[in-house]
């Protein structure tokens, strides 16, 4: 399992776009903690949910 994420990266969950933009808080043993703008903090199992990194150029 290879992650291309670091704390601070902005991501979306393509399966739940209504969660909004999330910011990665931590990555520990395949669990990614993300603070989403519309639903708050979620712990994502990287084996089950694919996150997409977004560019924050604004």
DSSP file (Angstrom, degrees, kcal/mol; ACC not computed):
  #  RESIDUE AA STRUCTURE BP1 BP2  ACC     N-H-->O    O-->H-N    N-H-->O    O-->H-N    TCO  KAPPA ALPHA  PHI   PSI    X-CA   Y-CA   Z-CA
    1    1 A X              0   0    0      0, 0.0     2,-0.5     0, 0.0    29,-0.1   0.000 360.0 360.0 360.0 119.7    0.0    0.0    0.0
    2    2 A X        -     0   0    0      2,-0.0     2,-0.4     0, 0.0     0, 0.0  -0.956 360.0-158.1-118.5 129.4    1.6    3.3   -1.1
    3    3 A X        -     0   0    0     -2,-0.5    43,-0.0     2,-0.1    27,-0.0  -0.858  16.0-168.0-107.0 140.0    0.2    6.7   -0.2
    4    4 A X        +     0   0    0     -2,-0.4     2,-0.3     2,-0.0    -1,-0.1  -0.178  62.0 102.5-110.3  37.1    0.8    9.9   -2.1
    5    5 A X        -     0   0    0      4,-0.0     2,-0.3    48,-0.0    -2,-0.1  -0.888  45.1-176.5-123.3 150.8   -0.6   11.9    0.8
    6    6 A X    >   -     0   0    0     -2,-0.3     3,-2.3    20,-0.0    18,-0.3  -0.962  45.5 -81.5-136.0 154.6    0.8   14.0    3.6
    7    7 A X  T 3  S+     0   0    0     -2,-0.3    18,-0.2     1,-0.2     3,-0.1  -0.339 118.9  34.7 -53.9 136.5   -0.9   15.8    6.5
    8    8 A X  T 3  S+     0   0    0     16,-2.8    -1,-0.2     1,-0.4    17,-0.1   0.100  85.4 130.8 101.5 -20.8   -2.1   19.1    5.2
    9    9 A X    <   -     0   0    0     -3,-2.3    15,-2.7    14,-0.1     2,-0.4  -0.345  56.2-128.4 -64.3 146.1   -3.0   17.8    1.7
   10   10 A X  E     +A   23   0A   0     44,-0.5    44,-2.7    13,-0.2     2,-0.3  -0.832  37.1 168.0 -98.4 135.5   -6.5   18.7    0.4
   11   11 A X  E     -AB  22  53A   0     11,-2.9    11,-3.2    -2,-0.4     2,-0.3  -0.890  25.4-147.4-140.1 165.2   -8.6   15.8   -0.8
   12   12 A X  E     - B   0  52A   0     40,-2.1    40,-2.6    -2,-0.3     2,-0.7  -0.942  20.3-129.5-128.5 158.0  -12.1   14.8   -1.8
   13   13 A X  E >   - B   0  51A   0      7,-0.4     3,-1.8     3,-0.3     6,-0.3  -0.922  16.7-158.2-103.8 105.4  -13.9   11.4   -1.5
   14   14 A X  G >  S+     0   0    0     -2,-0.7     3,-0.5    36,-0.6    -1,-0.1   0.770  91.8  55.2 -57.8 -26.5  -15.3   10.8   -5.0
   15   15 A X  G 3  S+     0   0    0     35,-0.3    -1,-0.3     1,-0.3     3,-0.1   0.704 120.6  29.6 -78.0 -19.9  -17.9    8.4   -3.6
   16   16 A X  G X   +     0   0    0     -3,-1.8     3,-2.2     1,-0.1    -3,-0.3  -0.506  66.9 161.0-138.1  65.2  -19.2   11.1   -1.2
   17   17 A X  G X  S+     0   0    0     -3,-0.5     3,-1.7     1,-0.3    -1,-0.1   0.748  70.0  71.7 -62.0 -22.9  -18.6   14.4   -2.9
   18   18 A X  G 3  S+     0   0    0      1,-0.3    -1,-0.3    -3,-0.1     3,-0.1   0.637  80.4  74.7 -69.6 -11.3  -21.2   16.1   -0.7
   19   19 A X  G <  S-     0   0    0     -3,-2.2    19,-2.3    -6,-0.3    20,-0.6   0.762  96.4-149.9 -66.9 -23.5  -18.7   15.7    2.2
   20   20 A X    <   -     0   0    0     -3,-1.7    -7,-0.4    -4,-0.3     2,-0.3  -0.380  39.7 -20.1  85.4-166.4  -16.8   18.6    0.5
   21   21 A X        -     0   0    0     -9,-0.1    16,-2.2    -2,-0.1     2,-0.3  -0.574  65.8-161.7 -79.1 137.2  -13.1   19.3    0.6
   22   22 A X  E     -AC  11  36A   0    -11,-3.2   -11,-2.9    -2,-0.3     2,-0.5  -0.870  11.9-143.8-119.5 155.2  -11.1   17.6    3.3
   23   23 A X  E     -AC  10  35A   0     12,-1.8    12,-2.4    -2,-0.3   -13,-0.2  -0.978  26.3-119.7-118.0 127.8   -7.7   18.3    4.8
   24   24 A X  E     + C   0  34A   0    -15,-2.7   -16,-2.8    -2,-0.5    10,-0.3  -0.462  29.8 178.1 -68.1 129.3   -5.6   15.3    5.9
   25   25 A X  E     -     0   0A   0      8,-3.6     2,-0.3     1,-0.4     9,-0.2   0.819  62.2 -14.6 -97.4 -43.4   -4.8   15.5    9.6
   26   26 A X  E     - C   0  33A   0      7,-1.2     7,-2.4   -20,-0.1     2,-0.4  -0.990  46.1-147.3-158.4 160.1   -2.8   12.2   10.0
   27   27 A X  E     + C   0  32A   0     -2,-0.3     2,-0.4     5,-0.2     5,-0.2  -0.960  25.7 166.5-134.6 114.7   -1.9    8.9    8.4
   28   28 A X  E >   - C   0  31A   0      3,-2.7     3,-1.8    -2,-0.4    -2,-0.0  -0.959  67.1 -29.8-136.0 115.4   -1.3    6.0   10.8
   29   29 A X  T 3  S-     0   0    0     -2,-0.4     3,-0.1     1,-0.3    -1,-0.1   0.872 125.9 -41.5  48.9  50.6   -1.2    2.3    9.6
   30   30 A X  T 3  S+     0   0    0      1,-0.2    16,-2.7    15,-0.1     2,-0.5   0.466 114.7 114.3  81.2   0.2   -3.5    2.7    6.6
   31   31 A X  E <   -CD  28  45A   0     -3,-1.8    -3,-2.7    14,-0.2     2,-0.6  -0.926  48.3-164.0-106.7 123.6   -6.0    4.9    8.5
   32   32 A X  E     -CD  27  44A   0     12,-2.9    12,-3.3    -2,-0.5     2,-0.6  -0.930   7.2-151.6-111.2 118.7   -6.2    8.5    7.2
   33   33 A X  E     -CD  26  43A   0     -7,-2.4    -8,-3.6    -2,-0.6    -7,-1.2  -0.805  21.2-179.5 -91.2 123.2   -7.9   11.1    9.4
   34   34 A X  E     -CD  24  42A   0      8,-3.0     8,-3.0    -2,-0.6     2,-0.8  -0.976  24.9-145.8-127.7 135.0   -9.5   13.8    7.3
   35   35 A X  E     -CD  23  41A   0    -12,-2.4   -12,-1.8    -2,-0.4     6,-0.3  -0.879  24.3-161.5-100.3 105.3  -11.4   16.9    8.4
   36   36 A X  E  >  -CD  22  40A   0      4,-2.9     4,-1.6    -2,-0.8   -14,-0.2  -0.632  20.9-130.4 -90.6 146.7  -14.1   17.5    5.8
   37   37 A X  T  4 S+     0   0    0    -16,-2.2   -17,-0.2    -2,-0.3    -1,-0.1   0.800 103.4  33.0 -65.9 -30.6  -15.8   20.9    5.5
   38   38 A X  T  4 S+     0   0    0    -19,-2.3    -1,-0.2     2,-0.1   -18,-0.1   0.682 131.6  24.9-102.5 -19.5  -19.4   19.5    5.5
   39   39 A X  T  4 S-     0   0    0    -20,-0.6    -2,-0.2     1,-0.3     2,-0.1   0.386  94.9-135.1-127.6   1.6  -19.2   16.4    7.7
   40   40 A X  E  <  +D   36   0A   0     -4,-1.6    -4,-2.9   -21,-0.2    -1,-0.3  -0.421  60.2   3.3  80.3-153.8  -16.3   17.0   10.0
   41   41 A X  E     +D   35   0A   0     -6,-0.3     2,-0.4    -2,-0.1    -6,-0.2  -0.523  62.7 177.2 -79.7 131.2  -13.6   14.5   11.0
   42   42 A X  E     -D   34   0A   0     -8,-3.0    -8,-3.0    -2,-0.3     2,-0.6  -0.984  25.4-140.6-130.1 141.7  -13.6   11.1    9.4
   43   43 A X  E     -D   33   0A   0     -2,-0.4     2,-0.4   -10,-0.2   -10,-0.2  -0.928  26.0-158.2-101.7 117.3  -11.2    8.2    9.7
   44   44 A X  E     -D   32   0A   0    -12,-3.3   -12,-2.9    -2,-0.6     2,-0.8  -0.811  13.9-140.2-101.9 129.6  -10.8    6.6    6.3
   45   45 A X  E >>  -D   31   0A   0     -2,-0.4     4,-2.0   -14,-0.2     3,-1.8  -0.818  13.0-151.9 -85.4 113.4   -9.6    3.1    5.8
   46   46 A X  T 34 S+     0   0    0    -16,-2.7    -1,-0.1    -2,-0.8   -15,-0.1   0.681  91.9  62.1 -64.5 -17.6   -7.3    3.4    2.8
   47   47 A X  T 34 S+     0   0    0    -17,-0.3    -1,-0.3     1,-0.1     3,-0.1   0.756 115.7  30.0 -75.4 -23.7   -8.0   -0.2    1.8
   48   48 A X  T <4 S+     0   0    0     -3,-1.8     2,-0.4     1,-0.2    -2,-0.2   0.702 118.2  47.2-108.9 -25.8  -11.8    0.5    1.4
   49   49 A X     <  -     0   0    0     -4,-2.0     2,-0.6   -34,-0.0    -1,-0.2  -0.975  65.4-147.4-128.5 129.8  -12.0    4.2    0.3
   50   50 A X        -     0   0    0     -2,-0.4   -36,-0.6    -3,-0.1   -35,-0.3  -0.847  14.4-160.1 -97.5 124.6  -10.0    6.0   -2.4
   51   51 A X  E     -B   13   0A   0     -2,-0.6     2,-0.5   -38,-0.2   -38,-0.2  -0.760   7.2-143.4 -98.4 149.4   -9.3    9.6   -1.8
   52   52 A X  E     -B   12   0A   0    -40,-2.6   -40,-2.1    -2,-0.3     2,-0.2  -0.960  13.7-132.8-114.7 127.7   -8.4   12.0   -4.6
   53   53 A X  E     -B   11   0A   0     -2,-0.5     2,-0.3   -42,-0.2   -42,-0.3  -0.546  22.2-156.8 -75.1 140.6   -5.9   14.8   -4.0
   54   54 A X        -     0   0    0    -44,-2.7   -44,-0.5    -2,-0.2     2,-0.4  -0.883  18.6-113.6-116.7 153.7   -6.9   18.2   -5.2
   55   55 A X        -     0   0    0     -2,-0.3     2,-0.9   -46,-0.1     3,-0.1  -0.710  18.2-156.3 -85.3 131.1   -4.7   21.1   -6.1
   56   56 A X        +     0   0    0     -2,-0.4    -1,-0.1     1,-0.2    -2,-0.0  -0.739  36.0 146.7-107.2  82.3   -5.0   24.1   -3.8
   57   57 A X              0   0    0     -2,-0.9    -1,-0.2     1,-0.2    -2,-0.0   0.408 360.0 360.0 -98.2   1.3   -3.8   26.9   -6.1
   58   58 A X              0   0    0     -3,-0.1    -1,-0.2     0, 0.0    -2,-0.1   0.466 360.0 360.0 -85.3 360.0   -6.1   29.6   -4.8
